[in-house]
């Protein structure tokens, strides 16, 4: 505390009489008034409280230099007053001295308890708490003395309980009280940011607030803000009180009081300043580094909102489960009903079925932008499933029976086959009668023919890559013939039906012409199907396919891959005839793709060996062709022990020797006639002209010259669905 003492008195020396000067008298009067004010002035700054700084009454205590007026005790009063009276009036006058006070307070609730009631800054004429009640009386007055002029009490209340008895405006207000708890003026707690913008403050949230109370020339100004803020320019309350001289005695006690009732909260004062003359003394209060009394947030699992949310969520989940169960039951009933209307093949291959909505979404409603192939049986689209995986979707034309037969062939064969060198069928869909859709794994690198014929040097396969592709296709065909529970005839092996995945591994595709039968049975179909240039001679004579007809097609595939030429090209001799002619002349290596030869690095021995194998597989005589397991063994470089013709011999040596025997040359003399390459004997393979002119009128030809380039597809791959420009797919009905 710092109390300004009066200046030392001194007896003025005797002076000579002279006429009085009015200005001198005015100066002497002003000096006297100032001297009186200095004698009465009191100022102090308390940044923390000691036992000698305040007098405590009721439940008030000091905790770590913080003045705590109330705790969690119900119906309690806590009061703290400055230890001595302070002058409130000028000596020998009723004029009230101006004053300025500022303090920092905190009102904090206790967890799980309802908060109340409030805190009051007050002037009282006596010490103690006599005549005060707790709860709504705020430890200031009681029921009997409220409103009595004999109270000589002035206070500024910070009340968090709305009491109709005292005409409170709400449960979070600041009021000025004069001898009564019915406030002279009150306002919602907060501060003015500017002249028109008000910011509300919650008094009892545990935050620290600073208050400024000034009395100047009969007007009381009350201002508050969050601690650490600059004092707002506009006061919260500005009330003229003309009769304060009748309320104040010459000297009064000043301090704070607070109370609790059934509602409890803590009331704390952290710092306090007071002055009669220095209105800037409040700037010396420490506003930083103060303790916080805000309650920590309630754990989320204990919050009422969380509990209510969980309860609602559980109820919602139960309702959703009920709805889902209802819809599931309805769906099962619908499925059962649909199954009753299904054809036999739909029931057999039900597990592979995919909904039309999934396929439609993956292809953006079968957008033309997603078309990656067009063929005789329909379009092929690229699609992306919700998980991000890419698929190829073949939409099979249903305008004729061929599309339906191709559809059934695909799902009945490829739908149950699993091999690393076969394109995987993901599923199928039949939206309505005749709306047929097949879904495959997407092959990123397109079809083999786009890496062999008319392609850029950067995309063209090397000799080693071509050999690897041929090995993989042979492995896939062997699986079809001998590796599954039934024997599967592909019947359309060609470069455009070999697809390449992202690792450039070969996968055989397009099973639209495939047929299955038991291993010990003979294929019963006599429909001639396939592509000109790949058809074995016996197909034309009997119309009956076998594993050896697939071997023939595979042999043509070997030759076109190594030579870089299609089997049938306008203006050139058929590929197989041309190769026989080169072999007769001893110039077989000249058939190797000239672009590969220009690049260099070809293993000529390996190239000749593979060309011999292709010619042997493409022999017109069925029994002279090797089986697919022989071909695979040759590529693997292993010995074959279980075949009569090659028992005890190296398969490689046998095949190459057989190609050079007189037996083969004498068996097919028409292949080597005049080197023209256009022989037409009954034993030779069918040529382009034979197919076009020599077949019966009952043969139907399907031509297609449509080429649509794309990054990959299933079926015929990368822009070609069923046919190539120079190929003819033949079907004899």
C-alpha positions in Angstrom: 0.0 0.0 0.0 1.1 3.5 -0.7 -0.8 6.2 1.1 0.2 9.7 0.2 0.9 11.7 3.4 -0.1 15.3 3.8 2.8 17.8 3.3 4.5 19.0 6.5 2.8 22.0 8.1 4.8 25.1 8.9 3.9 28.3 10.6 4.1 31.2 8.1 6.3 34.1 9.4 4.7 37.4 10.3 4.0 39.5 7.4 3.3 43.1 7.0 -0.2 44.1 6.2 -0.8 45.3 2.7 -3.8 45.4 0.5 -5.4 42.0 -0.4 -4.9 40.9 -4.0 -7.9 38.8 -5.4 -5.7 36.7 -7.7 -3.5 35.8 -4.8 -6.5 34.7 -2.7 -7.7 32.4 -5.6 -4.3 30.8 -5.9 -4.1 30.2 -2.1 -7.6 28.6 -2.2 -6.7 26.3 -5.1 -3.5 25.3 -3.3 -5.5 24.5 -0.1 -8.0 22.3 -2.0 -5.1 20.4 -3.7 -3.4 20.0 -0.3 -6.7 18.6 1.2 -7.0 16.1 -1.7 -3.4 14.9 -1.3 -4.0 14.4 2.4 -7.1 12.2 1.6 -5.6 10.3 -1.4 -5.1 6.5 -1.2 -3.6 4.3 -3.8 -2.2 0.7 -3.9 -1.4 -2.1 -6.4 -1.7 -5.7 -5.3 -0.4 -8.3 -7.9 -1.2 -11.2 -5.5 -2.3 -11.1 -1.9 -0.6 -11.6 1.4 -2.1 -12.0 4.8 -1.5 -8.3 5.6 -3.0 -7.0 2.4 -6.7 -7.9 3.1 -8.9 -9.0 6.0 -10.8 -12.2 5.4 -14.3 -13.2 6.6 -16.5 -16.2 6.1 -15.1 -18.8 3.7 -12.5 -16.4 2.1 -9.0 -17.8 2.0 -5.6 -17.1 0.3 -4.3 -19.8 -1.9 -0.9 -19.2 -3.6 -1.4 -15.5 -3.3 -4.8 -15.7 -4.9 -7.8 -14.4 -3.0 -10.4 -17.2 -3.0 -13.8 -15.9 -1.7 -15.8 -19.2 -2.0 -15.1 -22.8 -2.7 -17.4 -25.8 -3.2 -19.3 -25.3 0.1 -23.0 -24.7 -0.4 -24.7 -21.6 1.1 -21.5 -19.9 2.1 -20.2 -16.3 2.1 -16.7 -15.1 1.5 -15.6 -11.5 2.0 -12.3 -9.7 1.8 -11.8 -6.0 2.7 -8.8 -3.7 2.6 -7.5 -3.8 6.2 -8.2 -0.1 7.0 -10.9 2.4 6.2 -10.1 4.7 3.3 -11.4 8.3 3.0 -14.3 8.6 0.6 -15.2 12.3 1.2 -13.2 15.5 1.3 -12.4 16.6 4.8 -15.1 18.8 6.3 -17.2 18.4 3.1 -19.9 16.1 1.7 -18.2 16.0 -1.7 -17.3 12.4 -2.6 -13.7 11.9 -3.6 -13.1 10.6 -7.1 -11.7 7.0 -7.3 -10.5 4.5 -9.8 -10.2 0.8 -9.2 -9.3 -2.2 -11.3 -9.2 -5.9 -10.5 -8.9 -9.3 -12.2 -11.4 -12.0 -11.3 -12.4 -15.5 -12.2 -15.6 -17.3 -11.6 -15.3 -21.0 -12.3 -17.8 -23.9 -12.0 -17.2 -27.3 -10.5 -17.6 -30.3 -12.8 -20.9 -31.9 -12.4 -22.4 -29.1 -10.3 -24.7 -26.2 -11.3 -22.9 -22.9 -11.0 -24.0 -19.8 -9.0 -24.3 -17.1 -7.6 -21.9 -14.1 -8.1 -19.3 -11.6 -6.9 -19.6 -7.9 -5.8 -17.0 -5.1 -5.5 -18.3 -3.0 -2.6 -18.0 -0.1 -0.2 -19.3 -0.9 3.3 -19.1 1.1 6.5 -18.1 -1.9 8.7 -16.1 -5.0 8.8 -17.4 -8.6 8.9 -20.4 -10.2 7.2 -23.1 -9.2 9.7 -26.3 -8.5 8.0 -25.5 -10.5 4.8 -27.0 -13.7 3.5 -25.7 -16.2 1.0 -27.2 -17.5 -2.3 -29.1 -14.8 -4.2 -28.1 -12.1 -1.7 -24.5 -12.5 -2.9 -23.1 -12.1 0.7 -24.0 -8.3 0.5 -27.4 -7.8 2.2 -30.3 -10.0 3.4 -34.0 -10.2 3.2 -34.7 -7.7 5.9 -32.2 -4.9 5.2 -32.4 -5.0 1.4 -33.2 -1.4 0.2 -32.6 0.3 3.6 -30.9 3.7 3.3 -29.1 2.9 6.5 -27.1 0.3 4.7 -24.6 2.9 3.4 -23.6 0.3 0.8 -22.4 0.8 -2.7 -21.5 -2.2 -5.0 -20.9 -3.4 -8.6 -22.3 -6.9 -8.9 -21.3 -9.6 -11.4 -24.3 -11.9 -11.1 -24.9 -15.3 -12.8 -28.3 -16.0 -11.4 -31.5 -14.4 -12.7 -33.6 -13.6 -9.7 -37.0 -12.1 -10.3 -37.1 -10.8 -6.7 -34.3 -8.4 -7.6 -35.5 -7.7 -11.1 -32.4 -9.2 -12.7 -32.3 -8.8 -16.5 -30.7 -12.2 -17.1 -28.3 -14.8 -15.6 -25.1 -13.2 -16.9 -25.1 -9.5 -16.1 -23.3 -6.6 -14.4 -25.2 -4.1 -12.2 -24.7 -1.1 -10.0 -26.2 -1.5 -6.5 -26.9 1.3 -4.1 -28.2 0.1 -0.7 -30.2 -2.6 -2.5 -29.8 -5.7 -4.7 -32.2 -4.1 -7.1 -29.6 -2.5 -9.4 -29.8 1.1 -10.3 -28.6 0.1 -13.8 -27.5 -3.2 -15.3 -26.3 -4.7 -18.6 -25.4 -8.0 -20.1 -21.8 -8.9 -19.4 -19.4 -8.1 -22.1 -17.6 -5.2 -23.8 -18.0 -2.8 -26.8 -15.4 -3.4 -29.5 -16.5 0.0 -31.0 -19.4 2.2 -30.6 -21.8 -0.3 -32.3 -20.3 -3.8 -31.9 -20.9 -5.6 -28.6 -19.0 -8.8 -27.6 -20.7 -10.9 -25.0 -18.7 -12.5 -22.2 -19.7 -15.5 -20.0 -18.9 -14.6 -16.4 -18.6 -18.0 -14.9 -16.7 -20.0 -17.6 -13.4 -19.9 -15.5 -11.7 -17.3 -17.7 -9.9 -14.4 -16.2 -11.5 -10.9 -16.8 -10.3 -7.4 -15.9 -12.7 -4.8 -14.6 -12.3 -1.0 -14.4 -14.6 1.1 -12.2 -14.2 4.8 -12.1 -16.2 7.5 -10.2 -15.6 11.0 -11.6 -17.8 14.0 -10.9 -20.8 12.1 -9.9 -20.7 9.5 -12.8 -19.8 5.8 -12.3 -18.2 4.1 -15.3 -17.9 0.3 -15.4 -15.8 -1.4 -18.1 -14.7 -5.0 -18.5 -12.8 -7.2 -21.0 -10.9 -10.4 -21.2 -7.6 -10.1 -19.3 -4.7 -9.0 -21.5 -6.9 -6.8 -23.7 -6.6 -3.0 -23.9 -9.3 -1.2 -22.0 -12.3 -0.6 -24.3 -13.1 3.0 -25.1 -16.8 2.7 -24.4 -17.8 1.7 -20.9 -20.3 -1.1 -20.3 -22.2 1.1 -17.8 -22.0 4.8 -17.4 -24.5 5.9 -14.7 -24.8 9.3 -12.9 -25.3 8.9 -9.2 -26.0 12.2 -7.6 -26.8 11.0 -4.1 -23.6 9.0 -3.5 -22.6 11.6 -0.8 -25.7 10.4 1.2 -24.5 6.8 0.8 -20.9 7.1 1.7 -19.7 7.9 5.1 -16.5 9.9 5.5 -14.5 6.7 5.6 -15.5 3.3 4.2 -14.1 -0.2 3.9 -13.6 -1.4 0.3 -13.3 -4.9 -1.0 -15.1 -7.9 -2.4 -17.9 -10.3 -1.4 -19.3 -13.5 -2.9 -21.7 -16.3 -2.0 -22.9 -19.7 -3.0 -26.3 -21.4 -2.4 -27.5 -24.7 -3.7 -25.6 -23.6 -6.8 -21.9 -23.3 -6.3 -18.8 -22.0 -8.0 -15.4 -20.6 -7.1 -14.9 -16.8 -6.9 -11.3 -15.6 -7.1 -9.5 -12.2 -7.2 -6.1 -12.4 -8.8 -5.0 -8.7 -8.7 -6.3 -5.4 -7.5 -5.5 -1.7 -7.7 -7.1 1.4 -6.2 -6.5 5.1 -6.3 -8.2 8.4 -5.7 -6.0 10.4 -8.0 -4.0 8.2 -10.3 -6.4 6.8 -12.8 -3.7 5.1 -14.8 -2.6 3.0 -11.8 -4.4 0.0 -13.2 -1.8 -0.3 -15.9 0.6 -1.7 -13.3 -1.6 -4.8 -12.8 0.1 -8.0 -14.2 -2.1 -9.5 -16.9 0.1 -12.2 -18.3 1.2 -15.5 -17.0 -1.9 -15.8 -14.8 -3.3 -19.2 -13.9 -6.3 -20.5 -15.8 -9.3 -21.9 -14.0 -11.2 -23.1 -17.0 -12.4 -26.7 -16.7 -10.7 -29.1 -19.1 -12.9 -30.4 -21.8 -15.0 -33.3 -20.9 -13.8 -36.6 -22.5 -15.8 -37.1 -25.7 -17.2 -40.4 -24.5 -18.7 -38.7 -21.5 -20.3 -35.7 -23.2 -24.0 -35.6 -23.4 -23.9 -34.9 -27.1 -21.7 -38.0 -27.6 -24.0 -40.2 -25.6 -27.0 -38.8 -27.3 -25.3 -39.3 -30.7 -24.4 -42.9 -29.9 -27.9 -43.6 -28.8 -29.4 -42.1 -31.9 -26.7 -43.9 -34.0 -27.6 -47.2 -32.5 -31.2 -46.7 -33.1 -30.5 -45.5 -36.7 -28.2 -48.6 -37.2 -31.0 -50.8 -36.0 -33.4 -49.2 -38.4 -30.9 -49.5 -41.2 -30.3 -53.1 -40.4 -34.0 -53.7 -40.5 -34.4 -52.0 -43.8 -31.4 -53.9 -45.2 -32.8 -57.2 -44.0 -36.1 -56.3 -45.5 -34.5 -55.4 -48.9 -32.3 -58.5 -48.7 -35.3 -60.7 -48.2 -37.1 -59.0 -51.1 -33.9 -59.4 -53.3 -33.7 -63.1 -52.5 -37.3 -63.5 -53.4 -36.8 -61.7 -56.6 -33.7 -63.7 -57.4 -35.6 -66.9 -56.8 -38.3 -65.7 -59.0 -35.8 -64.7 -61.7 -34.0 -68.1 -61.4 -37.3 -69.8 -62.0 -37.4 -67.9 -65.3 -33.7 -68.5 -66.1 -32.4 -70.7 -68.8 -30.3 -73.8 -67.7 -27.0 -72.2 -68.7 -27.7 -69.1 -66.5 -28.1 -71.3 -63.4 -24.9 -73.2 -64.2 -22.8 -70.1 -64.5 -24.5 -67.9 -61.9 -21.4 -67.2 -59.7 -19.8 -65.3 -62.6 -22.7 -62.9 -63.0 -22.1 -59.1 -62.6 -24.8 -56.6 -62.4 -25.6 -54.4 -65.3 -25.4 -51.3 -63.2 -21.8 -52.1 -62.2 -20.8 -52.5 -65.9 -22.7 -49.5 -67.0 -21.0 -47.3 -64.4 -17.5 -48.7 -65.2 -17.9 -47.8 -68.9 -19.6 -44.5 -68.4 -22.9 -45.8 -69.8 -21.0 -47.5 -72.7 -19.5 -44.2 -73.9 -18.0 -44.2 -77.3 -14.9 -42.7 -75.8 -14.3 -46.0 -74.1 -14.5 -48.1 -77.2 -11.2 -50.0 -77.8 -12.3 -52.6 -80.3 -15.0 -53.5 -82.8 -15.5 -56.9 -84.3 -18.1 -59.2 -85.9 -19.8 -59.9 -82.6 -19.9 -56.4 -81.2 -17.9 -53.7 -79.5 -15.3 -53.9 -76.8 -15.1 -51.2 -74.1 -12.5 -50.3 -71.5 -14.0 -49.9 -68.0 -12.8 -48.9 -64.5 -14.4 -50.5 -61.4 -15.0 -48.5 -58.2 -11.8 -50.0 -56.7 -9.7 -48.7 -59.5 -9.1 -52.0 -61.3 -9.4 -51.8 -65.1 -11.5 -54.2 -67.1 -12.4 -54.9 -70.7 -16.1 -55.3 -71.6 -17.3 -57.1 -74.7 -20.9 -56.3 -75.6 -22.0 -59.1 -77.9 -24.4 -58.5 -80.7 -27.6 -60.4 -80.3 -29.1 -59.8 -83.7 -28.4 -63.3 -84.7 -27.7 -66.7 -83.1 -24.0 -66.5 -83.6 -23.6 -63.9 -80.9 -25.5 -66.0 -78.4 -23.4 -69.1 -79.3 -20.2 -67.1 -78.9 -21.5 -65.8 -75.5 -22.2 -69.2 -74.2 -18.9 -70.6 -75.5 -17.0 -67.9 -73.6 -18.6 -68.3 -70.2 -18.8 -72.1 -70.5 -15.1 -72.4 -71.3 -13.1 -69.4 -70.3 -15.4 -68.8 -67.3 -14.1 -72.0 -65.6 -10.5 -72.0 -66.9 -7.7 -70.7 -64.8 -4.2 -70.4 -66.4 -1.5 -67.7 -66.4 -1.5 -67.7 -70.2 -5.3 -67.4 -70.7 -7.2 -64.2 -70.4 -9.2 -64.2 -67.2 -13.0 -63.9 -67.6 -14.2 -61.9 -64.6 -17.9 -62.4 -65.2 -20.9 -61.9 -67.5 -24.2 -60.1 -67.6 -27.5 -60.7 -69.4 -29.7 -57.7 -68.7 -32.6 -58.8 -70.8 -33.2 -61.4 -73.4 -30.4 -61.0 -75.9 -28.4 -58.3 -74.0 -25.2 -60.2 -73.6 -22.0 -58.8 -71.9 -18.6 -60.4 -71.0 -16.1 -58.8 -68.6 -12.4 -59.7 -68.9 -9.1 -58.7 -67.3 -7.8 -55.6 -69.1 -4.6 -56.2 -71.1 -2.5 -53.1 -71.1 -0.3 -53.8 -74.1 -2.9 -54.9 -76.5 -2.8 -57.7 -79.0 0.2 -59.5 -80.4 -0.4 -58.5 -84.0 0.0 -54.8 -83.0 3.5 -55.7 -81.9 4.4 -57.7 -85.1 2.7 -56.1 -88.1 2.9 -52.4 -89.2 4.1 -51.1 -85.9 6.8 -48.6 -84.9 10.3 -49.9 -84.2 10.0 -48.9 -80.6 6.9 -51.1 -80.1 8.0 -54.1 -82.2 8.9 -57.2 -80.3 12.5 -58.5 -80.4 13.3 -62.0 -81.5 13.7 -63.2 -77.9 10.4 -61.7 -76.9 8.6 -63.4 -79.8 10.1 -66.7 -78.8 8.9 -66.2 -75.2 5.4 -65.3 -76.4 5.2 -68.4 -78.6 6.3 -70.5 -75.6 3.6 -69.0 -73.4 0.9 -69.5 -76.0 1.9 -73.1 -76.4 1.6 -73.5 -72.7 -1.9 -72.1 -72.7 -3.0 -74.3 -75.6 -1.6 -77.4 -73.9 -3.7 -76.5 -70.8 -6.8 -76.3 -73.0 -6.1 -79.7 -74.6 -4.8 -81.7 -71.7 -4.6 -79.7 -68.5 -8.3 -79.3 -67.5 -11.1 -81.7 -66.7 -12.5 -81.5 -70.2 -10.8 -81.0 -73.5 -11.2 -77.5 -74.9 -10.8 -76.7 -78.6 -10.0 -73.0 -79.2 -10.6 -73.2 -82.9 -9.4 -69.6 -83.6 -5.7 -69.3 -82.6 -4.1 -66.3 -84.3 -2.0 -63.3 -83.5 -4.9 -61.0 -83.0 -6.3 -63.4 -80.3 -3.1 -63.3 -78.3 -3.0 -60.4 -75.8 -0.1 -59.0 -73.8 -0.4 -57.8 -70.2 1.6 -55.0 -68.6 4.6 -57.4 -68.1 4.4 -58.4 -71.8 3.3 -61.9 -70.9 1.1 -63.6 -73.6 -2.5 -64.6 -72.9 -4.7 -66.4 -75.3 -8.1 -64.8 -75.7 -11.4 -64.9 -77.6 -13.1 -68.2 -76.8 -16.2 -67.3 -78.8 -15.6 -70.3 -81.1 -14.4 -72.7 -78.4 -15.9 -76.1 -77.8 -15.5 -78.6 -74.9 -15.8 -82.3 -74.9 -14.5 -85.2 -72.8 -10.9 -86.3 -73.2 -11.9 -89.8 -74.5 -14.6 -88.4 -76.9 -14.6 -87.0 -80.4 -15.8 -83.5 -81.0 -19.4 -83.7 -82.3 -19.7 -80.4 -84.1 -19.4 -80.2 -87.8 -19.7 -76.4 -88.1 -16.8 -74.9 -90.0 -15.5 -72.0 -88.0 -12.2 -70.2 -87.9 -10.1 -67.7 -89.9 -8.8 -68.1 -93.4 -5.1 -68.8 -93.4 -5.3 -70.6 -90.1 -7.8 -73.4 -91.1 -6.5 -76.9 -91.2 -7.4 -78.8 -94.4 -9.5 -81.4 -92.6 -11.8 -78.6 -91.5 -12.9 -78.1 -95.1 -13.3 -81.8 -95.8 -15.1 -82.9 -92.7 -16.0 -79.8 -90.8 -14.8 -81.6 -87.6 -12.4 -79.8 -85.3 -9.8 -81.5 -83.1 -6.8 -80.7 -81.0 -4.7 -81.1 -84.2 -6.7 -78.3 -85.9 -5.6 -76.1 -83.0 -2.0 -77.3 -83.6 -2.3 -76.3 -87.3 -3.4 -72.8 -86.3 -0.7 -72.6 -83.7 1.9 -73.6 -86.4 0.7 -70.7 -88.6 0.9 -68.4 -85.6 4.6 -69.4 -85.2 5.3 -68.7 -88.8 3.6 -65.2 -88.9 5.3 -64.2 -85.6 8.8 -65.1 -86.8 8.3 -63.9 -90.4 6.4 -60.7 -89.6 3.8 -61.6 -92.3 0.2 -62.4 -92.2 -0.9 -65.8 -93.5 -2.8 -64.3 -96.4 -1.8 -61.0 -98.0 -3.1 -59.7 -101.3 -0.6 -59.9 -104.1 1.7 -62.4 -102.2 1.8 -66.2 -102.1 0.3 -67.7 -98.9 2.7 -67.7 -96.0 3.0 -71.5 -95.6 3.5 -72.1 -99.4 6.1 -69.4 -99.5 8.0 -71.0 -96.6 8.0 -74.5 -98.1 9.4 -73.0 -101.3 12.2 -71.2 -99.4 12.9 -74.4 -97.5 13.2 -76.4 -100.7 15.7 -73.8 -102.0 17.6 -73.9 -98.7 16.8 -70.2 -98.0 14.5 -70.7 -95.0 16.3 -68.0 -92.9 15.4 -65.4 -95.5 11.8 -65.7 -94.2 12.7 -64.2 -90.8 11.2 -60.7 -90.4 13.5 -58.4 -92.3 13.2 -55.7 -89.6 14.5 -58.2 -87.1 17.4 -59.1 -89.5 18.1 -55.4 -89.9 18.3 -55.0 -86.1 20.6 -58.0 -85.8 21.2 -60.3 -82.9 19.1 -63.2 -84.2 20.0 -66.7 -83.2 19.9 -68.2 -86.7 19.9 -71.8 -85.3 17.0 -71.1 -83.0 15.1 -69.2 -85.8 15.5 -72.1 -88.2 14.5 -74.6 -85.6 11.3 -72.6 -84.7 10.4 -72.2 -88.4 10.8 -76.0 -88.9 8.5 -76.4 -85.9 5.9 -74.1 -87.4 6.0 -75.9 -90.7 5.7 -79.2 -89.0 2.6 -78.0 -87.0 1.1 -76.7 -90.3 1.5 -80.0 -92.2 -1.7 -80.8 -94.2 -1.6 -84.4 -92.8 -3.2 -84.5 -89.4 -1.2 -87.4 -88.1 2.1 -85.9 -89.1 1.6 -82.9 -86.9 3.1 -83.0 -83.3 0.8 -82.8 -80.3 0.9 -79.7 -78.2 2.7 -81.4 -75.4 5.5 -82.3 -77.9 5.7 -78.6 -78.9 5.9 -77.5 -75.2 8.6 -80.1 -74.5 10.6 -78.8 -77.5 10.4 -75.2 -76.2 11.4 -76.4 -72.7 14.3 -78.5 -74.1 13.2 -81.7 -72.4 13.1 -85.3 -73.6 9.8 -87.0 -74.4 9.8 -90.6 -73.1 6.2 -91.6 -73.4 5.6 -91.2 -77.2 6.3 -94.2 -79.5 7.7 -92.1 -82.4 10.2 -90.4 -80.2 11.0 -92.9 -77.6 14.6 -92.7 -76.5 15.3 -89.7 -78.8 15.6 -86.0 -78.1 12.4 -84.3 -79.2 14.3 -81.4 -80.7 16.4 -83.7 -82.9 13.4 -85.8 -83.9 11.3 -82.8 -85.1 14.2 -81.3 -87.1 15.1 -84.6 -88.6 11.5 -85.3 -89.5 11.3 -82.0 -91.4 14.2 -83.2 -93.6 13.1 -86.7 -94.3 12.1 -87.9 -97.8 9.0 -89.3 -96.2 7.6 -85.7 -95.6 8.8 -84.5 -99.1 7.3 -87.4 -100.9 4.1 -87.2 -98.8 3.4 -83.7 -100.0 5.0 -83.2 -103.4 2.4 -80.7 -104.4 3.8 -78.3 -101.8 7.0 -78.0 -103.7 5.8 -77.8 -107.3 7.5 -75.2 -109.4 8.1 -72.9 -106.4 4.9 -71.0 -107.2 3.5 -71.5 -103.8 0.0 -71.8 -105.2 -0.5 -75.5 -105.2 -4.1 -76.7 -105.0 -3.9 -80.4 -104.4 -6.4 -82.0 -102.2 -3.7 -82.7 -99.6 -2.4 -79.1 -99.3 -3.7 -76.6 -96.8 -6.5 -74.4 -98.1 -5.4 -71.3 -99.9 -7.1 -68.0 -100.2 -8.5 -68.7 -103.7 -9.7 -72.1 -102.7 -11.7 -70.7 -99.9 -13.2 -67.9 -102.0 -14.0 -70.0 -105.1 -13.9 -73.7 -104.4 -16.2 -74.0 -101.4 -19.8 -74.9 -101.8 -22.6 -72.4 -102.0 -23.8 -73.4 -98.5 -20.6 -71.8 -97.0 -21.2 -68.4 -95.5 -18.3 -65.9 -95.3 -17.9 -63.1 -92.8 -15.6 -60.3 -93.9 -14.4 -57.4 -91.8 -12.0 -54.7 -92.5 -12.7 -52.6 -89.5 -9.7 -51.7 -87.3 -10.1 -49.5 -84.2 -6.9 -48.9 -82.3 -6.9 -48.9 -78.5 -4.7 -49.6 -75.6 -5.9 -53.1 -75.0 -8.9 -55.4 -75.0 -10.0 -58.9 -74.5 -11.3 -61.1 -77.2 -9.2 -60.1 -80.2 -7.2 -57.4 -78.5 -6.2 -53.8 -79.1 -8.5 -52.6 -81.7 -9.5 -55.9 -83.4 -12.4 -57.9 -82.1 -13.0 -61.0 -84.3 -11.4 -60.5 -87.7 -8.4 -58.9 -89.3 -8.3 -56.8 -92.5 -7.0 -59.7 -94.7 -8.6 -62.5 -92.8 -11.9 -64.2 -93.4 -13.8 -66.0 -90.6 -15.6 -69.0 -92.1 -18.7 -70.8 -90.9 -20.3 -73.6 -92.8 -23.8 -74.2 -91.6 
